[in-house]
């Protein structure tokens, strides 16, 4: 079974990965949820600028 994704899904996934990659360790589950939530909020508001490193 193949899973098909769109560019929007891939873009959001990369924003979440970048936000969580910056922090190597989370003290608890709540802090990890906050980082993911804030990354999604920034992405939705158009404030996120993706750059390749």
RAZIJO-V301984 format. One record per run of one state. SS is the DSSP state (@ for helix, = for strand, . for the rest). FROM is the first residue (numbers start at 1). LEN is the number of residues. If there is no record, write none. Layout:
<<SS,FROM,LEN> <SS,FROM,LEN>>
//
This chain:
<<.,1,6> <@,7,16> <.,23,6> <@,29,17> <.,46,8>>
//
